[in-house]
Amino acid sequence: MQRIAVAASLLAIFSASALAEIKTSFVEYQEGGVTLQGFLAYDDAKVGSRPAVMIVHDWDGLGTYEQDRAKQLAAEGYVAFAADIYGKGVRPNNPQDNAKEATKYRSDIPLFRRRLNAGFDAMVKQANVNPAKTAAIGYCFGGGGVLELARSGANVQAVVSFHGGLGTATPQDAKNIRGKVLVIGAAQDPAVPREVNTAFLNEMQGAKVDYQFVLYNLNVHAFTVPGGQYDATADRRSFAQMKTFFGEVFGS
């Protein structure tokens, strides 16, 4: 998705003082002989281990949007790690190339899950992470990705999908989900038809997953991403719902 004034829009959500102690760095890791480059953010003023949140990017790869979300989460007290699915330096910059790159992973779920788990493992290895309190969130392509991470059986306690793809070629793998799931989407999202929502609900119910499913009365797709489809109210509400969800899963 096109990013327009991303940094300015997200930085308005939290004050400059909240950023004063935020430490950031790029972290390289490997999967299948490919070098991946994630982005780490945490509040250096906090002492000891803390819950960690992995962020999975949209179809255009890890960029400033995910980095700013990581800083936002770090300001909330989490270790935040924006994972890289595509590989270091692979950052498509137009819709055609975005779709081509994303399709590589959506059409090869085992590969997608390996990349997702590699990012999750890289996050858990960070010194200030509490491995018993982990979450994964994602936007659009990444929203579908965190659901595949959960279906893979990863030991992640909470998963949040923001306007993500809900369909999967292996719905039976929902039985592998260990943690709780929160899905937040738009009721009239043209990219997620009603029948896909219904199939997802059946999948979760059949596997007895502890899930929450929230739909806003919107007819857009990427409502959290600054640009033509952005909805400030939905962005604010969804972030607040995520925080409440994490409070339930991790405790205060």
Secondary structure, DSSP 8 states (H G I E B T S, - for coil): ----SHHHHHHTTS-HHHHTTEEEEEEEEEETTEEEEEEEEEETTS-S-EEEEEEE--TT-S-HHHHHHHHHHHHTT-EEEEE-SS-TT----SHHHHHHHHHHHHT-HHHHHHHHHHHHHHHHTSTTEEEEEEEEEEETHHHHHHHHHHHTT---SEEEEES-----S-GGGGGG--SEEEEEEETT-TTS-HHHHHHHHHHHHHTT--EEEEEES-S-S-TTSSSTT--HHHHHHHHHHHHHHHHHHH--
